[in-house]
Amino acid sequence: MKLGDFLWSAVLALVIGLFALPATRDVLIAWTRTYPLVMGFSKFVLLATMGELLCLRMRAGEWIKPVGLGWRMLVWGVIGAAIAFMFPVFNAGARAVMDQGLLPGKGTPLQTLATAFWISTVMNVTFGPSMMCAHRISEAYIELCGGHPLTRRVSFNELIAHINWQSFFGFVIGKTVPFFWIPAHTVTFLAPPEYRVLIAAFLSIVLGALLAYGAKRGTTHATEPAAAAKVESASAS
């Protein structure tokens, strides 16, 4: 095991330990309830960035510092805060639509599962793709400006031409949304609200590993290590 592998694993174990030990878990849950956007930002800065680094590690066979790492972390943080904000919106919205009878499942033995499924589905076919697209564009901008977005400018045409849209729509949207994000976020919405952002951030690590594995085998054109918690993932606070 290389030093980078050990450090990455140690950080992951530390995060898991903080949420496993009752004393620290209670504090973190209290912070999540009081400061949902800040905690969503923080969780994604750490865990989604770890997922991105793992994706690069698996694809390249070594640890690589991506261009503009600090800016990428900032983007992940904004995504985390957006997810923490939007999750309650979709949670309440899907439940309201079910109450009106426009979505099935209410009043059945599977109501809890159906509710989680519909929240996940509605979110992942509306907010999810737009968020993933915004994330991919921000990534491309950071890459093209060499990690210096405040001092270097990139034209819109350059930005659009740099992105592999066939891969984005064919794989990221066409496959990860229905086959990964909707099922994964259905499970997420079955968890207590204060754990959903954390679960979403962890899911970014899982997806990063899957995309890297597929890229290594030459079966995908993975360009998004996670961005998809992007509701990408999704979390609620």
C-alpha positions in Angstrom: 0.0 0.0 0.0 1.4 3.4 -1.0 1.5 6.3 1.4 -1.3 8.1 -0.5 -3.5 5.0 -0.2 -2.9 4.9 3.6 -3.6 8.6 4.1 -6.8 8.4 2.0 -8.0 5.4 3.9 -7.1 7.0 7.2 -9.2 10.1 6.4 -12.1 8.0 5.4 -11.8 5.9 8.6 -11.7 9.1 10.7 -14.9 10.4 9.1 -16.7 7.1 9.7 -15.4 7.0 13.3 -16.6 10.5 14.0 -20.1 9.5 13.0 -19.9 6.1 14.7 -18.9 7.4 18.1 -21.9 8.6 20.1 -20.2 11.7 21.5 -19.0 13.1 18.2 -22.0 11.9 16.3 -24.4 13.8 18.4 -22.4 17.0 18.0 -22.2 16.6 14.2 -25.9 15.8 14.0 -26.7 18.9 16.0 -24.5 21.0 13.8 -26.2 19.5 10.7 -29.7 20.5 12.0 -28.6 24.0 13.0 -26.3 24.8 10.0 -27.5 22.5 7.2 -25.9 24.5 4.3 -22.6 24.9 6.1 -22.5 21.2 6.9 -23.6 20.2 3.4 -20.8 22.4 2.0 -18.2 20.9 4.4 -19.2 17.3 3.8 -19.0 17.6 0.1 -15.7 19.5 0.2 -14.1 16.6 2.0 -15.9 13.5 0.8 -16.7 14.4 -2.8 -13.1 15.6 -3.3 -11.9 12.3 -1.9 -14.1 10.6 -4.5 -12.6 12.6 -7.3 -9.1 11.9 -6.1 -9.9 8.1 -5.8 -11.3 8.2 -9.4 -8.0 9.7 -10.7 -6.0 7.2 -8.6 -7.8 4.2 -10.0 -7.6 5.5 -13.6 -3.9 6.5 -13.6 -2.6 4.0 -11.1 -1.1 6.7 -8.9 -2.3 9.7 -6.9 -2.6 12.8 -9.0 -3.3 16.4 -7.9 -5.9 17.7 -10.5 -5.6 21.1 -11.9 -7.2 23.7 -9.7 -7.8 21.4 -6.8 -8.8 24.3 -4.5 -11.4 25.6 -7.0 -12.7 22.1 -7.5 -13.2 21.7 -3.8 -15.0 25.0 -3.7 -17.3 23.8 -6.5 -18.0 20.6 -4.6 -18.8 22.6 -1.5 -21.3 24.7 -3.4 -22.9 21.5 -4.8 -23.2 20.2 -1.3 -24.9 23.3 0.0 -27.2 23.3 -3.0 -28.2 19.7 -2.3 -28.8 20.5 1.4 -31.1 23.3 0.2 -32.9 21.4 -2.5 -33.5 18.1 -0.7 -36.2 19.4 1.6 -37.8 21.1 -1.4 -38.2 17.8 -3.3 -39.0 16.0 -0.1 -42.0 18.3 0.5 -42.9 18.6 -3.1 -43.1 14.9 -3.9 -45.1 14.2 -0.8 -47.6 17.0 -1.7 -48.0 15.5 -5.2 -48.6 12.0 -3.7 -51.2 13.5 -1.3 -53.1 14.8 -4.4 -53.0 11.3 -5.9 -50.8 12.3 -8.9 -48.2 9.7 -7.9 -49.1 6.2 -6.7 -48.2 4.6 -3.4 -49.9 6.7 -0.7 -51.9 4.6 1.7 -50.3 1.3 0.6 -48.1 -1.1 2.6 -45.2 0.2 0.6 -45.9 3.9 1.1 -42.6 4.6 2.8 -40.6 3.0 0.0 -42.8 4.6 -2.7 -42.3 8.0 -1.2 -38.5 7.7 -1.1 -38.6 6.4 -4.7 -40.7 9.3 -6.0 -38.6 11.9 -4.2 -35.5 10.5 -5.7 -36.9 10.1 -9.2 -38.4 13.6 -9.4 -35.1 15.1 -8.1 -32.9 13.1 -10.3 -34.7 13.8 -13.6 -35.0 17.6 -12.9 -32.5 19.1 -10.6 -29.9 16.3 -11.0 -29.1 16.7 -14.7 -28.9 20.5 -14.5 -26.6 20.3 -11.5 -24.4 17.8 -13.2 -24.2 19.9 -16.3 -23.3 23.0 -14.2 -20.6 20.9 -12.5 -19.2 19.6 -15.7 -19.0 23.2 -17.2 -17.3 24.5 -14.0 -14.8 21.6 -14.2 -14.1 22.3 -17.8 -13.5 26.0 -17.1 -11.1 25.2 -14.3 -9.2 22.8 -16.6 -9.0 25.2 -19.6 -7.8 28.2 -17.5 -5.1 26.0 -15.9 -6.6 26.3 -12.4 -6.6 30.1 -12.4 -10.2 31.2 -13.2 -9.7 34.7 -11.7 -6.8 35.6 -14.0 -7.4 33.7 -17.2 -10.4 33.8 -19.4 -11.9 31.0 -21.5 -14.4 31.7 -24.3 -17.8 30.1 -24.3 -17.1 28.3 -27.6 -13.9 26.8 -26.1 -15.7 25.7 -23.0 -18.5 23.9 -24.9 -16.1 22.3 -27.4 -14.0 20.9 -24.5 -16.8 18.9 -23.0 -17.6 15.4 -24.3 -21.3 15.9 -24.5 -21.9 12.5 -26.1 -20.4 10.9 -23.0 -22.2 13.3 -20.7 -25.7 12.6 -22.0 -25.1 9.0 -23.1 -23.4 7.8 -19.9 -23.6 10.3 -17.1 -27.3 11.2 -17.7 -28.5 8.1 -19.6 -27.0 5.5 -17.4 -25.9 6.8 -14.0 -29.2 8.6 -13.3 -31.6 5.7 -13.8 -29.2 2.9 -12.8 -27.3 4.5 -9.9 -28.6 7.7 -8.6 -32.3 7.0 -8.5 -31.9 3.7 -6.6 -29.1 5.1 -4.4 -31.1 8.2 -3.5 -34.2 6.1 -2.8 -32.1 4.5 -0.1 -30.9 7.9 1.0 -34.4 9.2 1.5 -35.2 6.2 3.7 -32.6 7.4 6.1 -33.1 10.1 8.8 -32.9 13.7 7.3 -29.7 14.6 9.2 -27.8 11.7 7.6 -28.8 12.3 4.0 -26.2 14.8 3.0 -23.5 12.6 4.5 -24.8 9.6 2.6 -24.9 11.6 -0.6 -21.3 12.6 -0.2 -20.3 9.0 0.4 -22.2 8.0 -2.7 -19.9 10.3 -4.7 -17.0 8.2 -3.6 -18.8 5.0 -4.7 -19.7 6.5 -8.1 -16.1 7.7 -8.6 -14.8 4.2 -8.0 -17.4 2.8 -10.4 -16.6 5.3 -13.1 -12.9 4.8 -12.7 -13.3 1.1 -13.0 -15.3 1.4 -16.1 -12.8 3.8 -17.7 -10.0 1.4 -16.9 -11.8 -1.4 -18.7 -12.6 0.9 -21.6 -16.3 0.5 -21.2 -17.2 4.1 -20.4 -16.0 7.6 -21.2 -16.2 8.7 -17.5 -15.6 12.4 -17.2 -17.5 12.9 -13.9 -15.9 11.3 -10.9 -18.9 12.0 -8.9 -20.6 14.7 -10.1 -23.5 13.5 -10.1 -23.9 14.1 -6.0 -24.0 15.4 -8.1 -27.7 15.3 -6.5 -26.1 14.6 -7.9 -26.5 13.2 -5.0 -28.3 14.5 -2.8 -28.7 15.1 0.6 -31.1 16.7 2.9 -30.2 18.1 5.9 
